């Protein structure tokens, strides 16, 4: 029997689409159904390596896990990775096909519908239901002509649409009713229901609001979803989820400072540390000083390494880093952050923009040459110093080499070495993302920087949160009605 499908669009970004799809994937999986997530187009620098050797948005990897499936490039066939305010790297079915500015992409993305529909057909094979996530807002009528992410896809595949509104940000009635008002009539016919998400307080106080929305739009109400607090334990896909802050000194907590430069990527690498009860993890926006009591400074991944390194210097973070080292602190660079720690980054082919090179921070005796070939692979191994295991992934362009690589901190299962360390061991770099997900590897790092243990069980807690989210949605959403509203889509390109 062909798979049924239903699409979840939002009144805006960050209304909770990704989380609701992940939760529903776990709901239906727990009911014994074969569920597959799908997002035609995503824009995010937080990406995940897939089992089939490509990359997709982090949210779709989470949804795949909730559904009990290995992540596939076909779950997110078009991924845009912003490199500047007006341009992005374009990834199609897991592979980089080039760069595009915003205006150029608007006129060319209609050509991508064939790849989107091919992936949608592949994801649908063997599934009972496909849960489709839109992108941004359903009411962006100015972008409708070439849309492949929201109503453009819904029309092409002829799938029913549920619109999600976020009451936590205010104006949810106007957002939902306004969406119904501005979308073209041929699109509006596809919208069958709505959900109000992130409610806080006494739900009965919004009964009249739910009735008003239903009467004004003609859509079916699927439920009012209370705020799910444990969602903070799951990875954020967008930098919108980062809350830069510096706390007052907290007794018995070690402070770790993360430099949140403009093109920060894969910052969910730090989630396992953020959830440690004995760690105060702070993200710093450009211009915010590095706190003097930080035990560790992390330079995370970057989608535009050279540009972010220039910004790092412009804001004076290089001075803060030097002072941190004089105080005896530690520094960790991950992927692009690792490359910044070296003596030089060269871009002879203009991979990130103009051809040229830039002087690095000079804290590691290594240099990086950016190349067109992108490394995308899952890795396992152990730390060289103590044999603590890790499981993660590589996602980078460029080759990093130099004398300090002789003190590589990590050994892969196939015997290859990764990373570099300074002579005193206080500056370390690695290309491996996800390093801290293994509790033993995280404990090794905490012992090294502050002499403290790891106390949080990250992987075990991850599954607990997904199961809790599924139970939460079973209580507050009409999950049976969602299955009833789903229908067999049109799969031809």
N, C-alpha and C positions, 0 to 999 in steps of 0.2 A: 504494500500500500504506500503511495507517495507520501512524503513528509508534509505536514501542515506547517504554516509559518505565520508569525505575527510580529509586527514592528513596533518598537517603543521609541517615540520621538519626544523632544522636550520643548518647553516654552523658551528655553535658553540653555547656555552651558552650565555645567555643574549643578544640575537639578537632581542628580542621583540616578541617571539612566543606567550607567555602567553597573552600579551596585545592585539596582533592582533586577537587572538581567542576570547578574551572577547569582543572586538569591533565588530567583525563579528557576534557574538552571539546576540548583541544588534541590529545590522543592520537587521538580518533576523527576529528577534522577532518583530521589528517595522514593518516589511512587513507582519506580520500575520502568520509566520511560527512557528512551534514548534521545538525549537533548543535545543540540549543537548550537553554539553561539555564532553570530555573524555580524560584522560591522563593515559596510561597503567602503567607507572612507573614514580615516581617523587622522587627527593632527596631534602629535605628541612626540616629545623627545625622550619619554620614558618607554622604551621598547623592550621586548623580550625575544630571545632566540627560540626558534621553534624546533620541534623534533625533526622536521623535514629540511632543516638547514637554512632557514630564512629568518626574517624578523617581522613582528607584528606589534601593535600597541599593547602595552602592559595590561590594560583592562581586559582585552580578549584572552590573554594568557590566564588571567584570574578566572574569567568565565569558563574557559576550557577546564580548568582544575575543578571548578564547582560542578561541572557536568561530568567529570570523571573521564575526560578525554585528553590525549596529548595535544598540545598546541600545534596548529597548522597555519601555514601562510595563507591558506584560503579562508580562514576565519576573519581576516582583515586584509583584503586584497590591495587596497590603496592606503598607504601610510605616508603622511606628510610630516617631515621633521624640520621645523623652522630653524633657519640658519641666520636670518636677519629679520628686521621688522616687515620686510616686504617680499622675502624669498624663502623657499624651502627645498629640501631634498625630497625627491619623489621616489617612493619605494612601491613597486608593483609586484604582487605575488611574491613578496619576500626579498626582492632584489632591487638595488638602486638602478634607476633608469636615467637619472640626471637631476638637474636643478631647474626650478621654475620660479619666476616672480609671480606675485599674486594675480596681476592682471592677465599675464599670459596663461596661467593655469586655468582661469575661469573660462577661457575660450578653447582650451585643449582637453579639459577633463571629460567632455562628452565622449571622446575617443576611448576613454578608459572603461566605458560601460561594458564592452565585450569581455574584458578581463574580470570585471566585477560579477557579471552573470555566469561566467565560467566557474568562478570560485563558489558562487552561491549554489550552483548545481552540484558541485563536488561535496560541499558541506552537507547538502540535503540528502545525499546518498546514504541509505541505511538509518536515517534518523526518523524518529516519530514526530518531533516538533523542532523547528528552528526558531530561535529567539533572536530577532534582528534589532540592533541598536543604531539609532540615528546619530547625527553629529550636530552640535550647536543647537540652533533653534529651527523649529518647523516653519516659522513665519518669516524667514529671510527671503521674501518675495523678490528682492533685488538680485538674488543669486539663483532664482528658480530655473532660468532658461537652460542652464547647463548642469543642473544639479544631479549628482549621483549619490548623495549621502542621505537625503531625507525624502521629500515627496517625489523627486525625480526617480529614485530607485523604487519607491512604493508603487508608482504608476507603472513603471516598466515591468515589475514583477507581479503586479496586481495583488498586493498583500494588504491586509487590514492594519490600521494604525491606532495605537494607544498613545495619547499625549499626556506627558507628565509635567506637573507644575510643582514648584518649590515654594511652600508657604513660609519657610523660615526666612527667606529674603524679602517677604512682603509683596503685596499686590497680586496674589495668586489668582484671584477671581478675574481681574482685568487681564492677566496674562493668558489664561485659558480661553476666556470669552473673546479676547482680542485675536488670538490665534485663529479661532473659528471664523472671525470676521474678515481677516485679511487674506487667508489662503484662497486661491482660485476654487471655483465651485467643483471643478473636476477632481481637485485634490481633496476638498472637504468631504466628498462622498466616501473616501477611503477611511476617514477617522470614525472609529466605532465606539470609543470609550476614553475615559480619562482617569488619572490617578493624581491625588494630591499627596505630596511627599514631605517628609521632615517636619511633621507637626510636633509641637511641644505644648503640654498642658492638658486640659480637659477636652477630649475630642467632641463631646456633646455640644460644646460652644460653637462648633463649626458645622453643625447639622444643617442649619439654614443656608450656609455658604455652599455646601455640597449640592443641596436641592436647587439653588439658584443657578449654579454652573450647568447642571444637568438640563434644567428647563431652558436656559438661554442658548445652549449649544445643540441640544437634542442627543447628546452623547450619553452613553451608559456610564454610571459611576462604578468603578471597580474597588474603591476604598480610599480611606484616609490613613496613611502610613505614619505612625509616630517615629520620631527621630531614633535611629538605631545607633546608640552610643559606641558599641563595640566596633563600628565601622572604622574607627580611628586606628584599629589594630591591623587593618588591611592596607595594601599599598595604594598611595595616591598616584593617579596617572598624570596629572598636570601640575605645573608649578603653582597653580592657583591654590593647591592644597598645602603649600608650604606656609608656615606661620613664623616669619622671622621674629626673634625675640631674644632678649638677654635678661636672664633672671638675676635676682640677688643671689649671693652665695648661699648654697644649700648644703647644710651639714651632711656629711657621710655620702655625698654624691660627687662623682667625678664629672667634670664638665668637658664636653667635646664640642668644638666649634666647626661648623661646616660653612664653607664659602659658597654662597648661593649666587654665583655669577649669572648674567642674563640668559645664557644658553645652557644652563645646567641640564644634565641628562641623567637618567637612571638613578635619581636620588633615592629611590626605594632601596638601594644598597644599604642605606643607613637605618632602615626600619627596625631590624633586630636590635641595634644599639638603642634606638629611641625608646623601645619597649622595656629595656632593662631598668628595674627599679632603682639601681644604684648609679644610673647615668642621667645626666642632664644634657641632652643633645639640643644645641641651639643652631638654627640657620641664620646666617648673617647676610642681609642685603648689602649691595655696594654702598659704601660710605659708613657702614656701621663698624666700629672698632672691634678687633678681636679681644675678648675679655682676658685680662692678665692672669686669671686663675685657670685658664684652659689647660688641660693636660695633653690634649691632642687637637691638632688642626687637620681637617680633612679637606683636600682639594678633590671634589668629585668629578664625574664625567662631564664632558662638554660637547655640544654639537658643533661649536665653532671655537676650537681650542686656541687658535692664534688671537682671535678677537677678544676672547675672554681673558687671555693672558695680558693683553694690552690694557683692558679695563682694570684688571687686578692691580696693575702698576699705577694707573691713573688715580685710583681711589686710595692708594697708600697701603694696601694689604701686604705688599712686599716688605714694607718697613715693619709692620706688625709681625709678620712671619719671622723676620730676623730677630726681633726682640723676644719672641716666643722661644726661639732656639737658644738664645743667650740665657734664658731662665731655666733651661734644661728640659723644655717640652719636646713632644714628639710630633712628627708630621707624616701623614699618609696621603699619597696621591693615587687615585683610581682612574685608570684609562687616560682620558685627556688630562686629568689632574696629575697623573704620573708623568706624562710627557712635558708638562709645564715645569716640573722640578728639575729637568735636565739643563744642559748648557745651551742647547739650540734646538729649535723646531724649524725644519725646512719644508717648503711646499713648492717643489720645482714645477709641478704640473697644474698648479692652481686649483687643487682639490677643494679648498675652503674659500677660494676667492682669487685675489691677485697672486701671481707667482712671487715667490720671495722666501725670506727666512726671518726669524725673530730670535733674539737672545732669550734663553730661558732664565729661570730663577737661579740656576747654577748650584743647586743644593745636592744634586746627584751628578756624578761624572758619566753622563750618558747623553746621547742626542737622538732626535727622532727625524726621520724623513717620511713625509706623508706620501702615500701611493694610492693609486686607484683601486687596487685590490682590497676588498673589505673582509676582515676575518669575522666569521659568524659561526660559532660552534659552542656546544656545551662541553664543560671540562670538569674533571674530578682530580683530586690529588691530595697532597698533604704539605704542611709547613716543613721547611727544611730543618729548622731548629729543634722542633719537638715532635714531629710526626703527627700533628693534629690534622684531621681530615677536613676537606672542604668540597663543596659542589657548587659550581657557578657557571658562568659563560663568558666568552670573549665576544666583543662587538666593537671593532675599531678599525681605522685605516692607519697605515703607517708601520714602520719598523723602528724599534727603539734598541739601541746598542751602545756599548761603552764599557769601560773598566768596572764600574760598580755593578754591572750585571753578573759579575763573578760572585757577588754576594746575593744572588737571587733568593727571595724569601719563600718561594713556592716551587714545588716539584709536581708536575702533572703525572697522571697515572701511566702515561706512555714514556716517562723518563725525561721529557723536556722540562726546562726550567723557565720560570717567569719572574719578571720584576728585577728590582735592584735595591740596594741598601747602601747608606753611607757607612764610612768606617766605624763610627760610633754606634750605628744601628738605630739612631733616632729619626732618620729620614728614610722612609720606605715607599716604594712605588710598585704598582702591579696593574696589569691590564684586566684582571679578573673581576667581573661583576658578581654580586651575590655572595661574596666571601664570608659574610658574617651570619649567614643563615644556619650554618652548622653550629650547634651550641658549644662544641668543644673548640672549634676554631675561634669563636667569639671569646670564649674564656681565656684562650691563649693571649689574645690581644689585650684584654682587660687586665690580665695579670702583668703584662709587659708595661702598660702605661700607668697603672695605678696600684698594682698589687691586689686587685679585688677579683672576685669570682663572677661568672655569668650565672644569673639566677632565673632568667626567663626561658621557657621551653618554646622556641619560636615555631617550629614546624607543627608541633602538637597543638599549639594555640591557634594556628592558622585554620586548621580544620574545625576546631571548636567554634570559631567565629562564623565560618560558613554555615555550619549546622545551626547555630543560633540565629543567623540571619534568615535561613529557610523557615525555621519555626516562627519567627517574627512575622514573616510575610504570610504564612498560612493563617495566622491569627487575624491579620488586618486587611488582607486582600482577598478578593473572590477569585481564587486560583482556578477553580473549576470553570468559571465564566471565561477566563482568558483562553483556556483550551477550547471552549465552545466557539469563541470568536475567531480562532485561528482557522486558516483554510489553505488548501493546496494552491501554491503560487504558480505563476507563469515563469518557466525556467529558460526559455529560449533567449539567446542573445539578440 
